[in-house]
Amino acid sequence: MQAPHPDIQAIVNKAVNRFDCEAPGILAVYLSEVLQWNPTLGLVSRKDPLAVCERLLLESLELARLLNLERARVADIGSGAGFPGLVWALSFPLIDVTMIERREKRALFLERVCRTLPLENATAIAVDARDAARRPDFQGAFDVVATMAVGDPSSMAETVEVMLGSEGRFASTVPGDSSSPASIGSRLRLERRVDGEFGCYVIYHCGV
């Protein structure tokens, strides 16, 4: 695990000043790992990875504040580089995060970070979300299912609602010019849409 990238600390300091982060030092180490492995694994855009890391970090923390994360079992679908799953696990030690990433090399990166930090409240599995939803131990098991930058939330609704508990919530970033249906899937109802300081978000809750 290498020392933090020299420009990462300024990004983390900005996040710490804006949000209540539990582990600013270890966040900087994690983001440096993303930058180190990005040329090989394509974890984030190669055009300006530092700026992308900053945006994704701030979006992750802003979404966590909207959800008022404290004690929860969370599934992060399409974790990629670990946004928001690793950020949340590092910042909120009382939550338990399962990162579901279908691309094996990226899942191995997430596992490596969890092992070397070390991080006891997060795990990563290399599996498609639809296959994960078929696992008996994942059905109705999560308080929050989250996604970032993985497409239209409605396309994932049927998979997500299988994984959520009876009072669970589904949270996602969305483009600012996108629509937000009042309901998706068979039982997910729009709780709120927020045009935040750093991104645009939708939160759905399980309903009847």
C-alpha positions in Angstrom: 0.0 0.0 0.0 1.7 3.2 -1.2 1.7 6.6 0.4 -1.1 8.9 -0.7 -0.8 10.7 -4.0 0.3 14.3 -3.3 -2.8 15.8 -4.8 -5.2 13.4 -3.1 -4.9 14.9 0.4 -6.3 18.2 -0.8 -9.3 16.4 -2.2 -9.8 14.5 1.0 -9.4 17.6 3.1 -12.2 19.2 1.0 -14.4 16.3 1.7 -13.6 16.3 5.4 -14.4 20.0 5.6 -17.7 19.5 3.8 -18.8 16.2 5.4 -18.2 14.4 8.6 -15.6 11.7 7.7 -14.4 9.1 10.2 -11.1 8.2 8.4 -9.6 11.0 6.3 -6.1 9.5 6.3 -7.2 6.1 5.1 -9.5 7.7 2.5 -6.4 9.4 1.0 -4.5 6.0 0.9 -7.5 4.3 -0.8 -7.8 7.0 -3.5 -4.1 6.8 -4.2 -4.6 3.1 -4.8 -7.3 3.9 -7.3 -4.9 6.2 -9.2 -2.1 3.7 -9.0 -4.1 0.8 -10.5 -6.2 2.9 -12.9 -3.9 2.7 -15.9 -4.0 -1.1 -15.7 -7.6 -1.7 -14.7 -9.5 1.3 -16.0 -11.2 1.9 -12.7 -12.2 5.4 -13.6 -11.8 7.6 -16.7 -8.2 7.8 -17.8 -8.7 11.3 -19.2 -8.6 13.1 -15.8 -8.7 10.4 -13.1 -7.9 12.8 -10.3 -11.0 15.0 -11.1 -13.2 11.9 -11.4 -12.0 10.6 -8.0 -12.9 13.9 -6.5 -16.3 14.0 -8.0 -17.1 10.4 -7.0 -15.8 10.9 -3.5 -18.0 14.0 -3.0 -21.0 12.3 -4.6 -20.6 9.3 -2.4 -20.5 11.3 0.8 -23.3 13.6 -0.2 -25.5 10.6 -1.0 -24.6 9.0 2.4 -25.7 12.2 4.1 -29.1 12.1 2.3 -29.5 8.5 3.5 -28.4 9.3 7.0 -26.3 6.2 7.1 -25.5 4.9 10.6 -26.1 1.2 11.1 -27.2 -0.6 8.0 -26.4 -3.5 5.8 -25.6 -2.1 2.3 -25.2 -3.6 -1.1 -23.3 -1.6 -3.7 -24.0 -2.8 -7.2 -21.4 -2.1 -9.9 -18.8 -0.9 -7.4 -16.1 -0.5 -9.9 -13.3 1.4 -8.1 -15.3 1.3 -4.8 -17.7 4.3 -5.1 -19.7 4.5 -3.0 -19.1 1.1 -1.2 -15.5 1.5 -0.1 -16.0 5.2 0.7 -19.0 4.4 2.9 -17.3 1.5 4.7 -14.3 3.7 5.5 -16.3 6.7 6.6 -19.1 4.9 8.5 -17.5 2.0 10.5 -20.9 0.8 11.9 -22.3 -0.2 8.5 -21.6 -3.4 6.7 -21.0 -3.2 2.9 -21.2 -5.9 0.2 -19.7 -4.7 -3.1 -21.1 -6.5 -6.1 -18.9 -6.1 -9.2 -19.3 -8.4 -12.2 -15.9 -7.7 -13.7 -13.5 -10.0 -12.0 -10.3 -7.8 -12.1 -12.2 -4.9 -10.5 -13.6 -7.2 -7.8 -10.1 -8.5 -7.1 -8.9 -4.9 -6.8 -11.7 -4.2 -4.2 -10.8 -7.4 -2.3 -7.2 -6.4 -2.2 -8.0 -2.9 -0.8 -10.3 -4.5 1.8 -7.5 -6.9 2.8 -4.6 -4.5 2.9 -6.1 -1.4 4.6 -7.4 -3.6 6.4 -11.2 -3.1 6.3 -13.4 -5.5 8.3 -16.8 -4.1 7.4 -16.7 -4.5 3.6 -16.5 -7.5 1.2 -16.4 -7.8 -2.5 -17.8 -10.5 -4.8 -17.3 -11.0 -8.5 -20.8 -11.7 -9.7 -23.5 -10.1 -11.9 -26.2 -8.4 -9.7 -28.9 -10.6 -11.2 -27.1 -13.7 -10.1 -26.4 -12.2 -6.7 -30.1 -11.6 -6.2 -30.7 -15.3 -6.7 -28.6 -16.1 -3.6 -30.8 -17.0 -0.7 -28.6 -15.1 1.8 -29.0 -11.9 -0.3 -32.8 -12.0 -0.7 -34.4 -9.4 1.6 -31.0 -9.0 3.3 -30.2 -5.3 2.7 -31.3 -2.0 4.2 -29.9 0.0 1.4 -28.9 -1.0 -2.2 -26.9 1.7 -4.0 -25.6 2.4 -7.4 -23.5 5.1 -9.0 -23.2 5.9 -12.7 -24.5 2.5 -13.8 -27.4 3.6 -16.0 -31.2 4.0 -15.5 -32.2 2.9 -12.0 -35.5 1.6 -13.3 -33.6 -1.1 -15.3 -32.3 -2.5 -12.1 -35.5 -2.3 -10.0 -36.6 -5.9 -10.3 -33.1 -7.1 -9.2 -32.8 -4.6 -6.4 -36.2 -5.1 -4.8 -35.5 -8.8 -4.3 -32.4 -7.9 -2.3 -34.1 -5.2 -0.1 -35.8 -5.8 3.2 -39.4 -4.8 3.8 -38.3 -1.2 4.7 -35.3 -1.0 2.4 -34.2 1.8 0.2 -32.7 2.0 -3.3 -30.4 5.0 -3.9 -28.7 6.0 -7.1 -27.0 8.9 -8.9 -28.8 10.0 -12.0 -28.2 12.6 -14.8 -29.6 16.0 -13.9 -31.8 16.1 -17.0 -33.3 12.6 -16.4 -36.8 11.9 -15.3 -37.6 10.2 -12.0 -40.7 7.9 -12.2 -43.0 7.8 -9.1 -42.5 4.1 -9.0 -40.2 1.5 -10.5 -40.4 -2.3 -10.4 -43.3 -3.8 -8.5 -42.8 -2.1 -5.1 -40.3 0.7 -5.2 -41.8 4.2 -4.7 -40.0 7.5 -5.1 -39.1 8.9 -1.7 -37.1 11.9 -2.9 -35.1 13.3 -5.8 -32.3 15.7 -4.8 -30.3 18.1 -7.0 -27.4 18.3 -4.6 -24.2 20.4 -4.5 -22.1 17.7 -6.2 -24.6 15.4 -8.0 -28.2 14.5 -8.6 -29.7 11.6 -6.7 -32.9 9.5 -6.4 -34.0 7.5 -3.4 -36.8 4.9 -3.6 -38.3 3.0 -0.7 -40.1 -0.3 -0.6 -43.9 0.1 -0.7 -47.1 -1.6 -1.7 
